[in-house]
Every structure is written in C-alpha cells, then in structure tokens.
Amino acid sequence: MQATTQLFQTASAGECAEVLDFWLNECSLDQAPDAHTVQQWQQLFLQRGNKFIRLASLCQQWLNETDLI
C-alpha cells in the first residue's frame, strides 16, 4: 500500500481516481486496504484540494459503508 500512497501524492486526479476505484471497489477482499490506510488516503486527497476533494469523499463513503470506523 505504500507505493499506492506515494502515487496518490504526485499523480494526476484522473490517475488517482482510477487507482482508488480499483482499491475501493474492484480488488478482492484479501487485497483490500484497511481503514487506517483509507483514512490516510482521504487526508492526502484533502491536502491536495481542488479535484482531489471528490476522491476524499469516496474514501469517506467507503469507510462509512464498510463500518470500519
């Protein structure tokens, strides 16, 4: 997950959206990120602002739906 977090720090909003969609919606449960990781991603997207706010909202929605926090 560290490589994904690093990617989210520098990649374009479109690339981040594609990768985030995979991790939150498409990967198998045994590969899925834990709640702490998704919270980190959410904070990172909030810090990046603008186009990334939508991605932070997707992280929050995933956290709410999975009842992990």
PDB file with SEQRES, HELIX, SHEET and CRYST1 records, atoms N, CA, C and O in Angstrom:
SEQRES   1 A   69  MET GLN ALA THR THR GLN LEU PHE GLN THR ALA SER ALA          
SEQRES   2 A   69  GLY GLU CYS ALA GLU VAL LEU ASP PHE TRP LEU ASN GLU          
SEQRES   3 A   69  CYS SER LEU ASP GLN ALA PRO ASP ALA HIS THR VAL GLN          
SEQRES   4 A   69  GLN TRP GLN GLN LEU PHE LEU GLN ARG GLY ASN LYS PHE          
SEQRES   5 A   69  ILE ARG LEU ALA SER LEU CYS GLN GLN TRP LEU ASN GLU          
SEQRES   6 A   69  THR ASP LEU ILE                                              
HELIX    1 AA1 GLN A    2  THR A   10  1                                   9    
HELIX    2 AA2 ALA A   13  ASP A   21  1                                   9    
HELIX    3 AA3 PHE A   22  GLU A   26  3                                   5    
HELIX    4 AA4 ALA A   35  ARG A   48  1                                  14    
HELIX    5 AA5 ASN A   50  PHE A   52  5                                   3    
HELIX    6 AA6 ILE A   53  THR A   66  1                                  14    
CRYST1    1.000    1.000    1.000  90.00  90.00  90.00 P 1           1          
ATOM      1  N   MET A   1       0.812  -1.195   0.000  1.00  0.00           N  
ATOM      2  CA  MET A   1       0.000   0.000   0.000  1.00  0.00           C  
ATOM      3  C   MET A   1       0.859   1.264   0.000  1.00  0.00           C  
ATOM      4  O   MET A   1       0.402   2.334  -0.404  1.00  0.00           O  
ATOM      5  N   GLN A   2       2.106   1.132   0.457  1.00  0.00           N  
ATOM      6  CA  GLN A   2       2.969   2.302   0.500  1.00  0.00           C  
ATOM      7  C   GLN A   2       3.194   2.885  -0.890  1.00  0.00           C  
ATOM      8  O   GLN A   2       3.223   4.104  -1.055  1.00  0.00           O  
ATOM      9  N   ALA A   3       3.352   2.027  -1.883  1.00  0.00           N  
ATOM     10  CA  ALA A   3       3.548   2.509  -3.255  1.00  0.00           C  
ATOM     11  C   ALA A   3       2.312   3.252  -3.747  1.00  0.00           C  
ATOM     12  O   ALA A   3       2.424   4.254  -4.454  1.00  0.00           O  
ATOM     13  N   THR A   4       1.145   2.766  -3.374  1.00  0.00           N  
ATOM     14  CA  THR A   4      -0.097   3.426  -3.764  1.00  0.00           C  
ATOM     15  C   THR A   4      -0.201   4.791  -3.094  1.00  0.00           C  
ATOM     16  O   THR A   4      -0.589   5.769  -3.735  1.00  0.00           O  
ATOM     17  N   THR A   5       0.137   4.863  -1.827  1.00  0.00           N  
ATOM     18  CA  THR A   5       0.110   6.135  -1.111  1.00  0.00           C  
ATOM     19  C   THR A   5       1.064   7.128  -1.756  1.00  0.00           C  
ATOM     20  O   THR A   5       0.727   8.302  -1.912  1.00  0.00           O  
ATOM     21  N   GLN A   6       2.229   6.676  -2.126  1.00  0.00           N  
ATOM     22  CA  GLN A   6       3.197   7.555  -2.798  1.00  0.00           C  
ATOM     23  C   GLN A   6       2.654   8.027  -4.142  1.00  0.00           C  
ATOM     24  O   GLN A   6       2.826   9.191  -4.503  1.00  0.00           O  
ATOM     25  N   LEU A   7       2.007   7.146  -4.877  1.00  0.00           N  
ATOM     26  CA  LEU A   7       1.415   7.513  -6.160  1.00  0.00           C  
ATOM     27  C   LEU A   7       0.362   8.600  -5.955  1.00  0.00           C  
ATOM     28  O   LEU A   7       0.296   9.557  -6.726  1.00  0.00           O  
ATOM     29  N   PHE A   8      -0.459   8.453  -4.920  1.00  0.00           N  
ATOM     30  CA  PHE A   8      -1.511   9.423  -4.646  1.00  0.00           C  
ATOM     31  C   PHE A   8      -0.945  10.810  -4.301  1.00  0.00           C  
ATOM     32  O   PHE A   8      -1.654  11.809  -4.417  1.00  0.00           O  
ATOM     33  N   GLN A   9       0.291  10.875  -3.888  1.00  0.00           N  
ATOM     34  CA  GLN A   9       0.906  12.154  -3.544  1.00  0.00           C  
ATOM     35  C   GLN A   9       1.299  12.966  -4.770  1.00  0.00           C  
ATOM     36  O   GLN A   9       1.425  14.188  -4.692  1.00  0.00           O  
ATOM     37  N   THR A  10       1.494  12.293  -5.901  1.00  0.00           N  
ATOM     38  CA  THR A  10       2.036  13.001  -7.060  1.00  0.00           C  
ATOM     39  C   THR A  10       1.240  12.839  -8.358  1.00  0.00           C  
ATOM     40  O   THR A  10       1.382  13.659  -9.265  1.00  0.00           O  
ATOM     41  N   ALA A  11       0.427  11.825  -8.460  1.00  0.00           N  
ATOM     42  CA  ALA A  11      -0.272  11.535  -9.713  1.00  0.00           C  
ATOM     43  C   ALA A  11      -1.408  12.535  -9.965  1.00  0.00           C  
ATOM     44  O   ALA A  11      -1.853  13.243  -9.062  1.00  0.00           O  
ATOM     45  N   SER A  12      -1.850  12.566 -11.204  1.00  0.00           N  
ATOM     46  CA  SER A  12      -2.968  13.436 -11.574  1.00  0.00           C  
ATOM     47  C   SER A  12      -4.251  12.938 -10.913  1.00  0.00           C  
ATOM     48  O   SER A  12      -4.328  11.792 -10.471  1.00  0.00           O  
ATOM     49  N   ALA A  13      -5.239  13.797 -10.853  1.00  0.00           N  
ATOM     50  CA  ALA A  13      -6.530  13.428 -10.255  1.00  0.00           C  
ATOM     51  C   ALA A  13      -7.152  12.253 -10.994  1.00  0.00           C  
ATOM     52  O   ALA A  13      -7.719  11.358 -10.368  1.00  0.00           O  
ATOM     53  N   GLY A  14      -7.053  12.248 -12.310  1.00  0.00           N  
ATOM     54  CA  GLY A  14      -7.626  11.150 -13.093  1.00  0.00           C  
ATOM     55  C   GLY A  14      -6.963   9.822 -12.801  1.00  0.00           C  
ATOM     56  O   GLY A  14      -7.642   8.807 -12.640  1.00  0.00           O  
ATOM     57  N   GLU A  15      -5.646   9.820 -12.731  1.00  0.00           N  
ATOM     58  CA  GLU A  15      -4.917   8.586 -12.425  1.00  0.00           C  
ATOM     59  C   GLU A  15      -5.233   8.121 -11.007  1.00  0.00           C  
ATOM     60  O   GLU A  15      -5.438   6.931 -10.769  1.00  0.00           O  
ATOM     61  N   CYS A  16      -5.271   9.057 -10.072  1.00  0.00           N  
ATOM     62  CA  CYS A  16      -5.619   8.714  -8.682  1.00  0.00           C  
ATOM     63  C   CYS A  16      -7.015   8.112  -8.606  1.00  0.00           C  
ATOM     64  O   CYS A  16      -7.233   7.138  -7.887  1.00  0.00           O  
ATOM     65  N   ALA A  17      -7.962   8.685  -9.343  1.00  0.00           N  
ATOM     66  CA  ALA A  17      -9.339   8.192  -9.330  1.00  0.00           C  
ATOM     67  C   ALA A  17      -9.399   6.752  -9.822  1.00  0.00           C  
ATOM     68  O   ALA A  17     -10.115   5.925  -9.257  1.00  0.00           O  
ATOM     69  N   GLU A  18      -8.653   6.461 -10.866  1.00  0.00           N  
ATOM     70  CA  GLU A  18      -8.647   5.110 -11.427  1.00  0.00           C  
ATOM     71  C   GLU A  18      -8.067   4.099 -10.443  1.00  0.00           C  
ATOM     72  O   GLU A  18      -8.621   3.016 -10.255  1.00  0.00           O  
ATOM     73  N   VAL A  19      -6.960   4.456  -9.823  1.00  0.00           N  
ATOM     74  CA  VAL A  19      -6.311   3.557  -8.860  1.00  0.00           C  
ATOM     75  C   VAL A  19      -7.178   3.411  -7.609  1.00  0.00           C  
ATOM     76  O   VAL A  19      -7.332   2.307  -7.088  1.00  0.00           O  
ATOM     77  N   LEU A  20      -7.735   4.502  -7.132  1.00  0.00           N  
ATOM     78  CA  LEU A  20      -8.592   4.450  -5.953  1.00  0.00           C  
ATOM     79  C   LEU A  20      -9.809   3.570  -6.203  1.00  0.00           C  
ATOM     80  O   LEU A  20     -10.202   2.794  -5.333  1.00  0.00           O  
ATOM     81  N   ASP A  21     -10.402   3.686  -7.376  1.00  0.00           N  
ATOM     82  CA  ASP A  21     -11.559   2.856  -7.715  1.00  0.00           C  
ATOM     83  C   ASP A  21     -11.205   1.378  -7.623  1.00  0.00           C  
ATOM     84  O   ASP A  21     -11.990   0.577  -7.116  1.00  0.00           O  
ATOM     85  N   PHE A  22     -10.031   1.020  -8.110  1.00  0.00           N  
ATOM     86  CA  PHE A  22      -9.609  -0.379  -8.016  1.00  0.00           C  
ATOM     87  C   PHE A  22      -9.550  -0.826  -6.558  1.00  0.00           C  
ATOM     88  O   PHE A  22     -10.125  -1.852  -6.194  1.00  0.00           O  
ATOM     89  N   TRP A  23      -8.852  -0.050  -5.721  1.00  0.00           N  
ATOM     90  CA  TRP A  23      -8.655  -0.469  -4.333  1.00  0.00           C  
ATOM     91  C   TRP A  23      -9.950  -0.471  -3.521  1.00  0.00           C  
ATOM     92  O   TRP A  23     -10.118  -1.304  -2.631  1.00  0.00           O  
ATOM     93  N   LEU A  24     -10.853   0.438  -3.816  1.00  0.00           N  
ATOM     94  CA  LEU A  24     -12.082   0.522  -3.021  1.00  0.00           C  
ATOM     95  C   LEU A  24     -13.210  -0.351  -3.554  1.00  0.00           C  
ATOM     96  O   LEU A  24     -14.097  -0.740  -2.795  1.00  0.00           O  
ATOM     97  N   ASN A  25     -13.191  -0.668  -4.855  1.00  0.00           N  
ATOM     98  CA  ASN A  25     -14.353  -1.332  -5.439  1.00  0.00           C  
ATOM     99  C   ASN A  25     -14.084  -2.618  -6.199  1.00  0.00           C  
ATOM    100  O   ASN A  25     -14.998  -3.425  -6.369  1.00  0.00           O  
ATOM    101  N   GLU A  26     -12.874  -2.834  -6.656  1.00  0.00           N  
ATOM    102  CA  GLU A  26     -12.643  -3.949  -7.559  1.00  0.00           C  
ATOM    103  C   GLU A  26     -11.741  -5.052  -7.016  1.00  0.00           C  
ATOM    104  O   GLU A  26     -11.891  -6.209  -7.410  1.00  0.00           O  
ATOM    105  N   CYS A  27     -10.824  -4.731  -6.138  1.00  0.00           N  
ATOM    106  CA  CYS A  27      -9.886  -5.752  -5.677  1.00  0.00           C  
ATOM    107  C   CYS A  27     -10.585  -6.755  -4.758  1.00  0.00           C  
ATOM    108  O   CYS A  27     -11.662  -6.487  -4.225  1.00  0.00           O  
ATOM    109  N   SER A  28      -9.959  -7.895  -4.590  1.00  0.00           N  
ATOM    110  CA  SER A  28     -10.527  -8.915  -3.715  1.00  0.00           C  
ATOM    111  C   SER A  28     -10.405  -8.473  -2.260  1.00  0.00           C  
ATOM    112  O   SER A  28      -9.576  -7.626  -1.926  1.00  0.00           O  
ATOM    113  N   LEU A  29     -11.221  -9.042  -1.417  1.00  0.00           N  
ATOM    114  CA  LEU A  29     -11.235  -8.656  -0.003  1.00  0.00           C  
ATOM    115  C   LEU A  29      -9.897  -8.878   0.683  1.00  0.00           C  
ATOM    116  O   LEU A  29      -9.519  -8.109   1.567  1.00  0.00           O  
ATOM    117  N   ASP A  30      -9.176  -9.921   0.285  1.00  0.00           N  
ATOM    118  CA  ASP A  30      -7.884 -10.176   0.921  1.00  0.00           C  
ATOM    119  C   ASP A  30      -6.813  -9.180   0.485  1.00  0.00           C  
ATOM    120  O   ASP A  30      -5.751  -9.107   1.102  1.00  0.00           O  
ATOM    121  N   GLN A  31      -7.080  -8.414  -0.572  1.00  0.00           N  
ATOM    122  CA  GLN A  31      -6.153  -7.382  -1.025  1.00  0.00           C  
ATOM    123  C   GLN A  31      -6.594  -5.981  -0.596  1.00  0.00           C  
ATOM    124  O   GLN A  31      -5.814  -5.032  -0.687  1.00  0.00           O  
ATOM    125  N   ALA A  32      -7.812  -5.848  -0.139  1.00  0.00           N  
ATOM    126  CA  ALA A  32      -8.393  -4.533   0.167  1.00  0.00           C  
ATOM    127  C   ALA A  32      -7.594  -3.810   1.250  1.00  0.00           C  
ATOM    128  O   ALA A  32      -7.054  -4.439   2.160  1.00  0.00           O  
ATOM    129  N   PRO A  33      -7.528  -2.505   1.142  1.00  0.00           N  
ATOM    130  CA  PRO A  33      -6.818  -1.725   2.168  1.00  0.00           C  
ATOM    131  C   PRO A  33      -7.582  -1.745   3.485  1.00  0.00           C  
ATOM    132  O   PRO A  33      -8.792  -1.970   3.515  1.00  0.00           O  
ATOM    133  N   ASP A  34      -6.862  -1.508   4.565  1.00  0.00           N  
ATOM    134  CA  ASP A  34      -7.523  -1.408   5.862  1.00  0.00           C  
ATOM    135  C   ASP A  34      -8.026   0.020   6.065  1.00  0.00           C  
ATOM    136  O   ASP A  34      -7.688   0.924   5.302  1.00  0.00           O  
ATOM    137  N   ALA A  35      -8.823   0.205   7.087  1.00  0.00           N  
ATOM    138  CA  ALA A  35      -9.440   1.514   7.345  1.00  0.00           C  
ATOM    139  C   ALA A  35      -8.396   2.596   7.575  1.00  0.00           C  
ATOM    140  O   ALA A  35      -8.565   3.725   7.113  1.00  0.00           O  
ATOM    141  N   HIS A  36      -7.331   2.271   8.274  1.00  0.00           N  
ATOM    142  CA  HIS A  36      -6.281   3.256   8.546  1.00  0.00           C  
ATOM    143  C   HIS A  36      -5.669   3.771   7.239  1.00  0.00           C  
ATOM    144  O   HIS A  36      -5.433   4.970   7.091  1.00  0.00           O  
ATOM    145  N   THR A  37      -5.418   2.879   6.314  1.00  0.00           N  
ATOM    146  CA  THR A  37      -4.842   3.271   5.024  1.00  0.00           C  
ATOM    147  C   THR A  37      -5.796   4.175   4.257  1.00  0.00           C  
ATOM    148  O   THR A  37      -5.374   5.182   3.688  1.00  0.00           O  
ATOM    149  N   VAL A  38      -7.065   3.828   4.237  1.00  0.00           N  
ATOM    150  CA  VAL A  38      -8.046   4.648   3.516  1.00  0.00           C  
ATOM    151  C   VAL A  38      -8.179   6.019   4.182  1.00  0.00           C  
ATOM    152  O   VAL A  38      -8.375   7.021   3.493  1.00  0.00           O  
ATOM    153  N   GLN A  39      -8.078   6.074   5.489  1.00  0.00           N  
ATOM    154  CA  GLN A  39      -8.092   7.368   6.182  1.00  0.00           C  
ATOM    155  C   GLN A  39      -6.879   8.210   5.788  1.00  0.00           C  
ATOM    156  O   GLN A  39      -6.995   9.424   5.613  1.00  0.00           O  
ATOM    157  N   GLN A  40      -5.724   7.573   5.649  1.00  0.00           N  
ATOM    158  CA  GLN A  40      -4.524   8.279   5.206  1.00  0.00           C  
ATOM    159  C   GLN A  40      -4.734   8.850   3.808  1.00  0.00           C  
ATOM    160  O   GLN A  40      -4.397  10.003   3.539  1.00  0.00           O  
ATOM    161  N   TRP A  41      -5.292   8.033   2.929  1.00  0.00           N  
ATOM    162  CA  TRP A  41      -5.549   8.489   1.563  1.00  0.00           C  
ATOM    163  C   TRP A  41      -6.512   9.665   1.573  1.00  0.00           C  
ATOM    164  O   TRP A  41      -6.323  10.643   0.848  1.00  0.00           O  
ATOM    165  N   GLN A  42      -7.546   9.563   2.399  1.00  0.00           N  
ATOM    166  CA  GLN A  42      -8.522  10.643   2.489  1.00  0.00           C  
ATOM    167  C   GLN A  42      -7.842  11.953   2.891  1.00  0.00           C  
ATOM    168  O   GLN A  42      -8.090  12.996   2.286  1.00  0.00           O  
ATOM    169  N   GLN A  43      -7.000  11.897   3.894  1.00  0.00           N  
ATOM    170  CA  GLN A  43      -6.295  13.103   4.349  1.00  0.00           C  
ATOM    171  C   GLN A  43      -5.367  13.649   3.264  1.00  0.00           C  
ATOM    172  O   GLN A  43      -5.262  14.861   3.077  1.00  0.00           O  
ATOM    173  N   LEU A  44      -4.711  12.763   2.570  1.00  0.00           N  
ATOM    174  CA  LEU A  44      -3.821  13.178   1.496  1.00  0.00           C  
ATOM    175  C   LEU A  44      -4.604  13.913   0.405  1.00  0.00           C  
ATOM    176  O   LEU A  44      -4.173  14.959  -0.080  1.00  0.00           O  
ATOM    177  N   PHE A  45      -5.755  13.357   0.026  1.00  0.00           N  
ATOM    178  CA  PHE A  45      -6.578  13.995  -1.007  1.00  0.00           C  
ATOM    179  C   PHE A  45      -7.109  15.346  -0.531  1.00  0.00           C  
ATOM    180  O   PHE A  45      -7.173  16.298  -1.308  1.00  0.00           O  
ATOM    181  N   LEU A  46      -7.487  15.427   0.735  1.00  0.00           N  
ATOM    182  CA  LEU A  46      -7.952  16.709   1.270  1.00  0.00           C  
ATOM    183  C   LEU A  46      -6.842  17.754   1.216  1.00  0.00           C  
ATOM    184  O   LEU A  46      -7.093  18.918   0.902  1.00  0.00           O  
ATOM    185  N   GLN A  47      -5.631  17.343   1.518  1.00  0.00           N  
ATOM    186  CA  GLN A  47      -4.492  18.259   1.469  1.00  0.00           C  
ATOM    187  C   GLN A  47      -4.208  18.721   0.042  1.00  0.00           C  
ATOM    188  O   GLN A  47      -3.803  19.863  -0.172  1.00  0.00           O  
ATOM    189  N   ARG A  48      -4.415  17.855  -0.915  1.00  0.00           N  
ATOM    190  CA  ARG A  48      -4.150  18.223  -2.310  1.00  0.00           C  
ATOM    191  C   ARG A  48      -5.241  19.151  -2.854  1.00  0.00           C  
ATOM    192  O   ARG A  48      -5.000  19.904  -3.798  1.00  0.00           O  
ATOM    193  N   GLY A  49      -6.438  19.098  -2.262  1.00  0.00           N  
ATOM    194  CA  GLY A  49      -7.516  20.033  -2.592  1.00  0.00           C  
ATOM    195  C   GLY A  49      -8.077  19.899  -3.997  1.00  0.00           C  
ATOM    196  O   GLY A  49      -7.831  18.914  -4.692  1.00  0.00           O  
ATOM    197  N   ASN A  50      -8.834  20.907  -4.398  1.00  0.00           N  
ATOM    198  CA  ASN A  50      -9.459  21.020  -5.719  1.00  0.00           C  
ATOM    199  C   ASN A  50     -10.061  19.714  -6.229  1.00  0.00           C  
ATOM    200  O   ASN A  50     -11.014  19.202  -5.642  1.00  0.00           O  
ATOM    201  N   LYS A  51      -9.521  19.182  -7.298  1.00  0.00           N  
ATOM    202  CA  LYS A  51     -10.060  17.986  -7.943  1.00  0.00           C  
ATOM    203  C   LYS A  51      -9.983  16.752  -7.053  1.00  0.00           C  
ATOM    204  O   LYS A  51     -10.662  15.759  -7.312  1.00  0.00           O  
ATOM    205  N   PHE A  52      -9.182  16.806  -6.031  1.00  0.00           N  
ATOM    206  CA  PHE A  52      -8.972  15.647  -5.170  1.00  0.00           C  
ATOM    207  C   PHE A  52      -9.998  15.545  -4.042  1.00  0.00           C  
ATOM    208  O   PHE A  52     -10.088  14.513  -3.377  1.00  0.00           O  
ATOM    209  N   ILE A  53     -10.763  16.599  -3.826  1.00  0.00           N  
ATOM    210  CA  ILE A  53     -11.795  16.582  -2.773  1.00  0.00           C  
ATOM    211  C   ILE A  53     -12.817  15.474  -3.037  1.00  0.00           C  
ATOM    212  O   ILE A  53     -13.277  14.813  -2.106  1.00  0.00           O  
ATOM    213  N   ARG A  54     -13.163  15.279  -4.291  1.00  0.00           N  
ATOM    214  CA  ARG A  54     -14.110  14.208  -4.654  1.00  0.00           C  
ATOM    215  C   ARG A  54     -13.547  12.846  -4.253  1.00  0.00           C  
ATOM    216  O   ARG A  54     -14.292  11.977  -3.799  1.00  0.00           O  
ATOM    217  N   LEU A  55     -12.255  12.657  -4.416  1.00  0.00           N  
ATOM    218  CA  LEU A  55     -11.631  11.388  -4.055  1.00  0.00           C  
ATOM    219  C   LEU A  55     -11.637  11.198  -2.540  1.00  0.00           C  
ATOM    220  O   LEU A  55     -11.815  10.080  -2.056  1.00  0.00           O  
ATOM    221  N   ALA A  56     -11.446  12.269  -1.799  1.00  0.00           N  
ATOM    222  CA  ALA A  56     -11.536  12.196  -0.338  1.00  0.00           C  
ATOM    223  C   ALA A  56     -12.942  11.786   0.076  1.00  0.00           C  
ATOM    224  O   ALA A  56     -13.116  11.020   1.024  1.00  0.00           O  
ATOM    225  N   SER A  57     -13.941  12.291  -0.631  1.00  0.00           N  
ATOM    226  CA  SER A  57     -15.333  11.920  -0.343  1.00  0.00           C  
ATOM    227  C   SER A  57     -15.574  10.441  -0.620  1.00  0.00           C  
ATOM    228  O   SER A  57     -16.307   9.783   0.117  1.00  0.00           O  
ATOM    229  N   LEU A  58     -14.964   9.918  -1.672  1.00  0.00           N  
ATOM    230  CA  LEU A  58     -15.100   8.489  -1.974  1.00  0.00           C  
ATOM    231  C   LEU A  58     -14.483   7.635  -0.876  1.00  0.00           C  
ATOM    232  O   LEU A  58     -15.011   6.579  -0.525  1.00  0.00           O  
ATOM    233  N   CYS A  59     -13.365   8.099  -0.339  1.00  0.00           N  
ATOM    234  CA  CYS A  59     -12.740   7.387   0.784  1.00  0.00           C  
ATOM    235  C   CYS A  59     -13.682   7.368   1.984  1.00  0.00           C  
ATOM    236  O   CYS A  59     -13.860   6.328   2.620  1.00  0.00           O  
ATOM    237  N   GLN A  60     -14.285   8.517   2.295  1.00  0.00           N  
ATOM    238  CA  GLN A  60     -15.201   8.594   3.433  1.00  0.00           C  
ATOM    239  C   GLN A  60     -16.414   7.699   3.216  1.00  0.00           C  
ATOM    240  O   GLN A  60     -16.878   7.034   4.142  1.00  0.00           O  
ATOM    241  N   GLN A  61     -16.919   7.687   2.004  1.00  0.00           N  
ATOM    242  CA  GLN A  61     -18.068   6.835   1.691  1.00  0.00           C  
ATOM    243  C   GLN A  61     -17.710   5.375   1.899  1.00  0.00           C  
ATOM    244  O   GLN A  61     -18.500   4.623   2.470  1.00  0.00           O  
ATOM    245  N   TRP A  62     -16.535   4.958   1.447  1.00  0.00           N  
ATOM    246  CA  TRP A  62     -16.083   3.573   1.633  1.00  0.00           C  
ATOM    247  C   TRP A  62     -15.980   3.256   3.124  1.00  0.00           C  
ATOM    248  O   TRP A  62     -16.429   2.198   3.564  1.00  0.00           O  
ATOM    249  N   LEU A  63     -15.397   4.159   3.898  1.00  0.00           N  
ATOM    250  CA  LEU A  63     -15.278   3.943   5.327  1.00  0.00           C  
ATOM    251  C   LEU A  63     -16.652   3.809   5.983  1.00  0.00           C  
ATOM    252  O   LEU A  63     -16.848   2.948   6.840  1.00  0.00           O  
ATOM    253  N   ASN A  64     -17.596   4.651   5.587  1.00  0.00           N  
ATOM    254  CA  ASN A  64     -18.946   4.585   6.138  1.00  0.00           C  
ATOM    255  C   ASN A  64     -19.627   3.275   5.780  1.00  0.00           C  
ATOM    256  O   ASN A  64     -20.277   2.660   6.626  1.00  0.00           O  
ATOM    257  N   GLU A  65     -19.486   2.852   4.556  1.00  0.00           N  
ATOM    258  CA  GLU A  65     -20.171   1.644   4.077  1.00  0.00           C  
ATOM    259  C   GLU A  65     -19.575   0.366   4.628  1.00  0.00           C  
ATOM    260  O   GLU A  65     -20.282  -0.633   4.769  1.00  0.00           O  
ATOM    261  N   THR A  66     -18.301   0.375   4.939  1.00  0.00           N  
ATOM    262  CA  THR A  66     -17.675  -0.825   5.446  1.00  0.00           C  
ATOM    263  C   THR A  66     -17.750  -0.912   6.972  1.00  0.00           C  
ATOM    264  O   THR A  66     -17.370  -1.925   7.558  1.00  0.00           O  
ATOM    265  N   ASP A  67     -18.239   0.147   7.609  1.00  0.00           N  
ATOM    266  CA  ASP A  67     -18.394   0.169   9.065  1.00  0.00           C  
ATOM    267  C   ASP A  67     -17.098  -0.155   9.793  1.00  0.00           C  
ATOM    268  O   ASP A  67     -17.104  -0.818  10.830  1.00  0.00           O  
ATOM    269  N   LEU A  68     -15.999   0.315   9.243  1.00  0.00           N  
ATOM    270  CA  LEU A  68     -14.711   0.032   9.852  1.00  0.00           C  
ATOM    271  C   LEU A  68     -14.275   1.114  10.828  1.00  0.00           C  
ATOM    272  O   LEU A  68     -13.312   0.934  11.574  1.00  0.00           O  
ATOM    273  N   ILE A  69     -14.981   2.232  10.821  1.00  0.00           N  
ATOM    274  CA  ILE A  69     -14.622   3.267  11.790  1.00  0.00           C  
ATOM    275  C   ILE A  69     -15.875   3.707  12.509  1.00  0.00           C  
ATOM    276  O   ILE A  69     -15.815   4.577  13.377  1.00  0.00           O  
TER     277      ILE A  69                                                      
END                                                                             
